[in-house]
Amino acid sequence: MKTQVAIVGSGPSGLLLGHLLRAAGIDCVIVERQGRAHVESRIRAGVLETVTTDLMHRLGISARMDAEGLIEDGFNLADGERLIRIDIKALTGRHVMVYGQTELTRDLIAAAPERGLKILFEAKDVALHGVDGDRPAVSCEIDGESLDIEADFIAGCDGFHGPSRKVIVAAGHAREYEREYPFGWLGILADVPPCHPELIYSNDPCGFALASMRSATRSRYYIQVSLTEKVEDWPEDRLWDELARRFDPISQHGVARGPALEMSIAPLRSYVFETMRHGRLFLAGDAAHIVPPTGAKGLNLAASDVAYLADALIAHYRSADDRLLTLYEARALARIWKAERFSWYLTKLMHRFPGEGAFEHRMQTAELDYVAGSQAMQKAIAENYVGLPL
């Protein structure tokens, strides 16, 4: 098979890139190692910046998102029983949207056939070849048969564990930076109404907690846990009791309980792989960076990567102009590091770190006091939360 751009991975970054290229008349194919049902069932983020919703509108694949997504004009930081509201709309003139990554992925996959976007699911043994030459290729196995896909360029949108970044590491060109945090998030998803109309990030003496939602009838909660704890240590009743203790005093409706649709513990890390281009291979999304979920930046950073990369590839094919391809890495990294900084800041502000004592806790309280009384500080937080401009 021959194509202009071979895309590895059918997460949001790969799907968005594929649709943007097809809308510009560029031939591309997506290779995905998992089956469609698995891809469409992955539970991920739910807060969309305007950069992400703008891309969906640009593609004309926003009808369900516009109908079902929840417009959020603000969010809240809680210090004990004190609620500090960050009024995004008043401070920036913009808003965020709550719409699950699962739903966005389903919309993009459903629109693929009519847009001529080919997705090869259940591709086994995916490997990249010749990325530093003129004709790179992706090899895989589909339904027991070997397939080689020759392309002009390869986009590695295959996440943290995919093969794309490993090709660059093996070539000795890796520049990477990492910070692992000494705790994780225990999350529960349930079909119950949210306890509050806006998200609440809570700094509690027992650690961080988050009250969020996926829709008006589906809630997502998290609490900070140590890396030694397991989901089995937290029966549903124990988790609901802890969430009620933290959020009933500060939320509008109190925590409603229901059977868990999903429970899991996710470790937190900050990670940047700065070599986002090697030859004719370009990385985007989680293949190049991981952010703590505190700042709601993971999916949105993937979208901004793709916006830069799609514009660069379109300029290459339309006018033989490679300036944006040359600038892709620098443009993407400038936004990535700012998002990493904001996610790191909120993580430090709202979590209790092992080994830290009364002084560090007083610093958190002093910072939250400053945020509560400073419109300038609230505006800085709001600007970062809603998403810095491309």
LUMGUFI-782986 format. One record per residue (C-alpha): x, y, z; residue in one letter. Coordinates in steps of 0.1 Angstrom, whole numbers, plus 5000, padded with zeros to 4 digits. Layout:
N
X, Y, Z, aa
X, Y, Z, A
...
***
This chain:
390
X, Y, Z, aa
5000, 5000, 5000, M
5012, 5035, 4992, K
5000, 5067, 5009, T
5011, 5102, 5015, Q
5010, 5101, 5053, V
5009, 5070, 5074, A
4995, 5076, 5109, I
5003, 5052, 5137, V
4976, 5052, 5164, G
4938, 5059, 5164, S
4936, 5079, 5196, G
4924, 5115, 5194, P
4957, 5128, 5179, S
4958, 5103, 5151, G
4921, 5106, 5143, L
4921, 5144, 5143, L
4952, 5145, 5122, L
4937, 5120, 5097, G
4905, 5140, 5094, H
4924, 5173, 5089, L
4946, 5158, 5062, L
4916, 5142, 5044, R
4897, 5176, 5045, A
4927, 5191, 5026, A
4927, 5163, 5001, G
4958, 5145, 5014, I
4958, 5107, 5013, D
4965, 5090, 5046, C
4959, 5058, 5065, V
4957, 5051, 5102, I
4972, 5019, 5117, V
4958, 5008, 5151, E
4969, 4977, 5170, R
4937, 4975, 5190, Q
4902, 4967, 5178, G
4876, 4994, 5173, R
4855, 4983, 5203, A
4885, 4986, 5226, H
4895, 5021, 5212, V
4860, 5034, 5216, E
4857, 5021, 5252, S
4888, 5036, 5267, R
4880, 5059, 5296, I
4900, 5091, 5294, R
4898, 5129, 5299, A
4867, 5150, 5297, G
4876, 5187, 5297, V
4881, 5203, 5262, L
4898, 5235, 5255, E
4886, 5258, 5227, T
4916, 5246, 5206, V
4900, 5211, 5206, T
4864, 5222, 5201, T
4875, 5246, 5174, D
4892, 5217, 5155, L
4859, 5197, 5157, M
4840, 5226, 5144, H
4865, 5231, 5116, R
4860, 5195, 5106, L
4822, 5196, 5108, G
4821, 5167, 5132, I
4808, 5187, 5162, S
4770, 5181, 5161, A
4768, 5156, 5190, R
4795, 5174, 5210, M
4776, 5207, 5207, D
4743, 5190, 5216, A
4756, 5169, 5246, E
4787, 5188, 5258, G
4784, 5208, 5290, L
4797, 5244, 5287, I
4817, 5253, 5319, E
4822, 5290, 5326, D
4843, 5283, 5357, G
4858, 5258, 5381, F
4867, 5257, 5418, N
4897, 5253, 5440, L
4888, 5241, 5475, A
4910, 5245, 5506, D
4891, 5225, 5533, G
4856, 5240, 5533, E
4866, 5272, 5515, R
4856, 5273, 5478, L
4875, 5296, 5455, I
4857, 5300, 5421, R
4878, 5308, 5391, I
4854, 5326, 5367, D
4868, 5316, 5333, I
4842, 5334, 5313, K
4845, 5367, 5331, A
4884, 5366, 5332, L
4890, 5354, 5296, T
4858, 5357, 5277, G
4860, 5320, 5269, R
4849, 5287, 5284, H
4858, 5250, 5285, V
4835, 5221, 5275, M
4830, 5189, 5294, V
4827, 5161, 5268, Y
4843, 5127, 5273, G
4873, 5117, 5252, Q
4855, 5084, 5247, T
4827, 5103, 5230, E
4850, 5125, 5209, L
4868, 5093, 5197, T
4836, 5077, 5187, R
4825, 5107, 5167, D
4858, 5108, 5148, L
4857, 5071, 5140, I
4821, 5072, 5129, A
4828, 5101, 5105, A
4858, 5083, 5090, A
4842, 5063, 5062, P
4823, 5092, 5046, E
4854, 5113, 5048, R
4876, 5087, 5031, G
4897, 5081, 5061, L
4909, 5046, 5062, K
4916, 5030, 5097, I
4932, 4996, 5099, L
4922, 4981, 5133, F
4938, 4951, 5149, E
4971, 4956, 5132, A
4997, 4933, 5148, K
5035, 4937, 5150, D
5035, 4973, 5139, V
5070, 4985, 5130, A
5085, 5016, 5114, L
5112, 5015, 5088, H
5135, 5040, 5070, G
5123, 5071, 5088, V
5155, 5089, 5081, D
5153, 5082, 5043, G
5131, 5095, 5015, D
5105, 5067, 5016, R
5097, 5056, 5052, P
5073, 5027, 5057, A
5051, 5010, 5083, V
5048, 4973, 5084, S
5022, 4953, 5102, C
5000, 4922, 5100, E
4963, 4924, 5092, I
4941, 4893, 5094, D
4972, 4871, 5092, G
4987, 4888, 5062, E
5017, 4910, 5061, S
5012, 4946, 5049, L
5038, 4972, 5041, D
5026, 5008, 5039, I
5050, 5032, 5020, E
5046, 5069, 5027, A
5061, 5103, 5024, D
5058, 5109, 5061, F
5049, 5090, 5093, I
5030, 5105, 5122, A
5036, 5087, 5154, G
5003, 5092, 5174, C
5006, 5059, 5192, D
5009, 5069, 5228, G
5035, 5065, 5255, F
5040, 5027, 5248, H
5038, 5027, 5210, G
5067, 5019, 5186, P
5072, 5054, 5172, S
5092, 5070, 5200, R
5112, 5038, 5204, K
5126, 5043, 5168, V
5140, 5076, 5178, I
5154, 5063, 5211, V
5171, 5034, 5192, A
5187, 5059, 5168, A
5203, 5077, 5197, G
5184, 5110, 5193, H
5163, 5110, 5224, A
5160, 5142, 5245, R
5136, 5134, 5274, E
5126, 5149, 5307, Y
5105, 5131, 5334, E
5091, 5137, 5368, R
5072, 5108, 5385, E
5049, 5118, 5414, Y
5048, 5097, 5446, P
5010, 5091, 5444, F
4982, 5081, 5420, G
4946, 5089, 5414, W
4919, 5064, 5424, L
4890, 5072, 5401, G
4854, 5061, 5399, I
4829, 5066, 5371, L
4792, 5062, 5378, A
4758, 5071, 5363, D
4749, 5096, 5390, V
4743, 5134, 5387, P
4773, 5156, 5396, P
4775, 5170, 5431, C
4782, 5205, 5418, H
4776, 5223, 5385, P
4813, 5230, 5380, E
4845, 5210, 5387, L
4859, 5211, 5422, I
4897, 5205, 5429, Y
4901, 5199, 5466, S
4931, 5202, 5488, N
4921, 5181, 5519, D
4943, 5171, 5549, P
4940, 5136, 5536, C
4951, 5146, 5501, G
4937, 5157, 5468, F
4902, 5150, 5455, A
4884, 5160, 5423, L
4847, 5162, 5417, A
4840, 5163, 5379, S
4814, 5150, 5354, M
4811, 5136, 5319, R
4775, 5146, 5314, S
4745, 5159, 5334, A
4739, 5123, 5345, T
4774, 5108, 5347, R
4800, 5117, 5373, S
4837, 5112, 5376, R
4855, 5114, 5410, Y
4891, 5110, 5420, Y
4911, 5109, 5453, I
4948, 5109, 5459, Q
4962, 5075, 5470, V
4996, 5061, 5477, S
5014, 5041, 5450, L
5011, 5010, 5472, T
4973, 5010, 5473, E
4952, 4988, 5450, K
4917, 4991, 5438, V
4908, 4961, 5459, E
4916, 4981, 5490, D
4888, 5005, 5482, W
4853, 4988, 5482, P
4828, 5012, 5465, E
4811, 5020, 5498, D
4844, 5031, 5513, R
4852, 5054, 5484, L
4817, 5069, 5483, W
4819, 5076, 5521, D
4853, 5094, 5516, E
4839, 5114, 5487, L
4808, 5124, 5507, A
4830, 5135, 5536, R
4850, 5158, 5513, R
4824, 5171, 5490, F
4791, 5172, 5508, D
4800, 5203, 5529, P
4812, 5223, 5498, I
4791, 5211, 5469, S
4757, 5223, 5458, Q
4739, 5189, 5457, H
4761, 5165, 5477, G
4775, 5133, 5464, V
4750, 5109, 5449, A
4759, 5072, 5450, R
4756, 5045, 5423, G
4773, 5014, 5410, P
4807, 5020, 5395, A
4810, 5017, 5357, L
4848, 5018, 5361, E
4873, 5021, 5389, M
4911, 5023, 5384, S
4942, 5038, 5399, I
4964, 5059, 5376, A
5000, 5070, 5385, P
5009, 5106, 5378, L
5039, 5117, 5358, R
5052, 5147, 5339, S
5071, 5137, 5308, Y
5084, 5155, 5277, V
5102, 5138, 5248, F
5117, 5168, 5230, E
5128, 5150, 5198, T
5094, 5153, 5182, M
5109, 5150, 5147, R
5134, 5125, 5133, H
5138, 5124, 5096, G
5103, 5119, 5081, R
5088, 5108, 5114, L
5068, 5133, 5135, F
5055, 5126, 5170, L
5022, 5140, 5184, A
5002, 5135, 5215, G
5011, 5111, 5243, D
5039, 5097, 5222, A
5058, 5129, 5230, A
5044, 5141, 5263, H
5025, 5131, 5294, I
5010, 5156, 5318, V
4994, 5150, 5353, P
4957, 5151, 5348, P
4954, 5179, 5373, T
4955, 5206, 5346, G
4932, 5188, 5321, A
4959, 5191, 5294, K
4965, 5157, 5279, G
4939, 5155, 5251, L
4942, 5192, 5245, N
4979, 5191, 5240, L
4974, 5163, 5215, A
4950, 5186, 5196, A
4974, 5215, 5195, S
5002, 5192, 5183, D
4980, 5180, 5155, V
4969, 5215, 5146, A
5006, 5225, 5141, Y
5014, 5192, 5122, L
4984, 5193, 5099, A
4991, 5229, 5089, D
5027, 5220, 5082, A
5019, 5189, 5061, L
4992, 5208, 5042, I
5017, 5236, 5034, A
5041, 5210, 5021, H
5016, 5194, 4997, Y
4999, 5226, 4986, R
5028, 5248, 4980, S
5060, 5228, 4985, A
5066, 5250, 5016, D
5085, 5231, 5043, D
5090, 5260, 5067, R
5063, 5248, 5091, L
5076, 5212, 5090, L
5110, 5226, 5101, T
5093, 5247, 5128, L
5069, 5220, 5140, Y
5090, 5207, 5169, E
5098, 5242, 5183, A
5062, 5254, 5180, R
5048, 5224, 5196, A
5073, 5223, 5225, L
5067, 5259, 5234, A
5031, 5252, 5241, R
5039, 5218, 5257, I
5062, 5232, 5283, W
5038, 5259, 5293, K
5011, 5232, 5298, A
5035, 5211, 5317, E
5043, 5240, 5339, R
5006, 5247, 5347, F
4998, 5210, 5354, S
5029, 5208, 5377, W
5018, 5240, 5394, Y
4983, 5227, 5401, L
4996, 5193, 5412, T
5020, 5209, 5437, K
4993, 5233, 5450, L
4965, 5207, 5455, M
4982, 5175, 5466, H
4998, 5164, 5498, R
5033, 5151, 5491, F
5049, 5124, 5513, P
5077, 5138, 5534, G
5064, 5173, 5534, E
5052, 5188, 5566, G
5036, 5218, 5582, A
5057, 5244, 5564, F
5048, 5231, 5529, E
5011, 5229, 5539, H
5012, 5265, 5551, R
5028, 5275, 5518, M
4998, 5258, 5500, Q
4974, 5277, 5522, T
4992, 5310, 5516, A
4991, 5304, 5478, E
4954, 5296, 5479, L
4948, 5328, 5500, D
4966, 5348, 5474, Y
4946, 5332, 5446, V
4914, 5339, 5465, A
4922, 5376, 5468, G
4940, 5384, 5436, S
4921, 5388, 5403, Q
4954, 5389, 5385, A
4963, 5355, 5398, M
4929, 5341, 5390, Q
4932, 5354, 5355, K
4966, 5337, 5350, A
4950, 5304, 5362, I
4920, 5309, 5340, A
4941, 5317, 5309, E
4961, 5285, 5314, N
4931, 5264, 5322, Y
4911, 5274, 5292, V
4941, 5269, 5270, G
4968, 5292, 5257, L
4964, 5304, 5221, P
4981, 5285, 5193, L
***
